[in-house]
Structures are given as structure tokens and as C-alpha cells.
Amino acid sequence: MAYIEFTDVVRTYGEGDAKINALDGATFEVEKGELAVILGQSGAGKTTALNILGGMDSASSGVVRVDGRDISHAGEDDLVLYRRADVGFVFQFYNLVPNLTALENVELATQICPDSLDPEETLAKVGLSARLANFPAQLSGGEQQRVSIARALAKNPKLLLCDEPTGALDYQTGKQILQLLQDMCRLEGITVVIVTHNAALADMADRLIRFKSGRVTAMTRNPEPKPIAEIEW
Ligand SMILES: Nc1ncnc2c1ncn2[C@@H]1O[C@H](COP(=O)(O)OP(=O)(O)OP(=O)(O)O)[C@@H](O)[C@H]1O
């Protein structure tokens, strides 16, 4: 049994003429400790898949299992625990609380988790020891994304879900963030799923999942993922 099993998932929004299948029978799997890249054009259903995996949206039909647990048929109480304890989320635009410092943003997330890590140590891990007392507006985009990664990691999640994590960053900063995510996967053993429309990221993945029109058109394993430094776009 794979760590993530996303099987024949349909997600329908709207009704009647406005009905749209954001996911239309999507099937893929990811093994524990892998770095998976979900690649597809705008509107392919990538974010919908990630939100369902994160317990923030639900499938209209199909089955989603994470670590043997069927989250597609879980009750709301179970989903609350799942979101708090098992999943870390990294968004394109960081979503930090503007009037809290870097440290406070991470502390806030750890307060609702049963098994969290030390916020200060986690910020050190992402290279931000010197910026603990800074507010988001006093940090660069790359630093803000590091805070958001620390916020996700401090929950001590089994699964890190990243939606276009470099979408708002310049080229070099984006590469540093990707390196950090790859390091967390390799060093901490966290399963990482990155959603992107940037085809260059395919080469860094252990597993590449291609999305088109709400379906998975290809899933390939890459025995020798490229170091981020060698990836260009
Ligand atoms: N809450 C919603 N209500 C209605 N339609 C939605 C909703 N969420 C997504 N959709 C539609 O579902 C389709 C898939 O959207 P989704 O955001 O998953 O694609 P995506 O691959 O992540 O695209 P992008 O890269 O542009 O974010 C799109 O046509 C979108 O408009």
C-alpha cells in the first residue's frame, strides 16, 4: 500500500450549466519519503487535488488514503486532527499573519498541534535565526516563504503540501526555497508534494505526476532526481 493513494477522485463544483469537474477521475500514488511534483497547466485541477489531500476540501467521489487512513470518508473531527497533526501547508503567497513576528507566526501554528517542534529551532533550520523578531513586512519574499515553511515544519508533519511555493519569488530565491524543500524531504524523511506549472521542476522529483483536465495523464518515477543547482528555467 502506498503512503498516498488518490484513487479515481472526482470533484464537481457548481450545478446545471455551471457544473465543472475540477477533478475528473484523477488517480495517483506517492510513497513515503518521496518528493512528488504535480505538474499541469492552469485549471488542470492541481490545487483542488492538493486541497483534498490536505483535508481542506472533499472529493465528490473516489477514495483518498494517507498512511492507510481513508480521509475521503473521515468525519469532521478526524479531519480537524488530520489537518492539525499530520499535514503542513506551504502557499504561494506565504499567508503569514502580518502583525505577528516570524517567531510568533510559527508559535501560533504549534499551539494547535499535539506533537510540535521547538519554533526557534525550526526557524534556525530554515536559516532564519537572526530574523525571529521581524514582522513579515520587514522580510524579503524568500524569507517570508522560509517562515511559512518553518511554520509548516514546526507542526512535525508527516506530509508537506506545497502549492506553487516559488510562484511569487525571483529565480535564485525560488531555487533556494526548492533546495530547502528537497533537503527537508531527504534529511527529515518528510513526504513532500509540490504543485507547479513550471515544467523545469520535473527533474527534481522522485515522482512526477502530470495533470490535464482533472485527470492524471502520466506518472513516472525518477531514479536520479537532479540537484536543484542543475535545474534551470
Ligand atoms: N471552489 C470552486 N468553485 C468553482 N470552480 C472551481 C473551484 N475551485 C476550482 N474550480 C475550477 O476547477 C478547475 C481546476 O482548478 P484548480 O485551481 O484546481 O486548477 P490548478 O491546476 O490548480 O490551476 P492554477 O495553476 O491556475 O492554480 C478550474 O477550472 C477552476 O476554475
The ligand as a Tripos MOL2 file, in Angstrom:
@<TRIPOS>MOLECULE
LIG
   31    33     1     0     0
SMALL
NO_CHARGES

@<TRIPOS>ATOM
      1 N1        -14.4110   26.4940   -5.4610 N.pl3     1 LIG1
      2 C1        -14.5580   26.4090   -6.7780 C.ar      1 LIG1
      3 N2        -15.7450   26.6950   -7.3830 N.ar      1 LIG1
      4 C2        -15.8950   26.5890   -8.7030 C.ar      1 LIG1
      5 N3        -14.9240   26.1760   -9.5590 N.ar      1 LIG1
      6 C3        -13.7230   25.9000   -9.0370 C.ar      1 LIG1
      7 C4        -13.4650   25.9990   -7.6260 C.ar      1 LIG1
      8 N4        -12.1770   25.6410   -7.3990 N.ar      1 LIG1
      9 C5        -11.6630   25.3410   -8.6140 C.ar      1 LIG1
     10 N5        -12.5740   25.4900   -9.5880 N.ar      1 LIG1
     11 C6        -12.3630   25.2280  -11.0190 C.3       1 LIG1
     12 O1        -11.8100   23.9370  -11.1530 O.3       1 LIG1
     13 C7        -10.7980   23.9000  -12.1560 C.3       1 LIG1
     14 C8         -9.4950   23.4170  -11.5550 C.3       1 LIG1
     15 O2         -8.9970   24.4120  -10.6590 O.3       1 LIG1
     16 P1         -7.6260   24.2720   -9.8470 P.3       1 LIG1
     17 O3         -7.4500   25.5350   -9.0670 O.co2     1 LIG1
     18 O4         -7.6180   23.0020   -9.1120 O.co2     1 LIG1
     19 O5         -6.5630   24.1900  -11.0360 O.3       1 LIG1
     20 P2         -4.9960   24.3860  -10.9970 P.3       1 LIG1
     21 O6         -4.4150   23.3260  -11.8480 O.co2     1 LIG1
     22 O7         -4.5270   24.4530   -9.5870 O.co2     1 LIG1
     23 O8         -4.8270   25.7940  -11.6770 O.3       1 LIG1
     24 P3         -3.8130   27.0200  -11.3240 P.3       1 LIG1
     25 O9         -2.4400   26.5310  -11.6790 O.co2     1 LIG1
     26 O10        -4.3020   28.1360  -12.2050 O.co2     1 LIG1
     27 O11        -3.9950   27.3120   -9.8520 O.co2     1 LIG1
     28 C9        -10.7220   25.3150  -12.7180 C.3       1 LIG1
     29 O12       -11.4960   25.3770  -13.8990 O.3       1 LIG1
     30 C10       -11.3380   26.1670  -11.6200 C.3       1 LIG1
     31 O13       -11.9450   27.3310  -12.1460 O.3       1 LIG1
@<TRIPOS>BOND
     1     1     2 1
     2     2     3 ar
     3     2     7 ar
     4     3     4 ar
     5     4     5 ar
     6     5     6 ar
     7     6     7 ar
     8     6    10 ar
     9     7     8 ar
    10     8     9 ar
    11     9    10 ar
    12    10    11 1
    13    11    12 1
    14    11    30 1
    15    12    13 1
    16    13    14 1
    17    13    28 1
    18    14    15 1
    19    15    16 1
    20    16    17 2
    21    16    18 1
    22    16    19 1
    23    19    20 1
    24    20    21 2
    25    20    22 1
    26    20    23 1
    27    23    24 1
    28    24    25 2
    29    24    26 1
    30    24    27 1
    31    28    29 1
    32    28    30 1
    33    30    31 1
@<TRIPOS>SUBSTRUCTURE
     1 LIG1         1 GROUP 0 **** ****
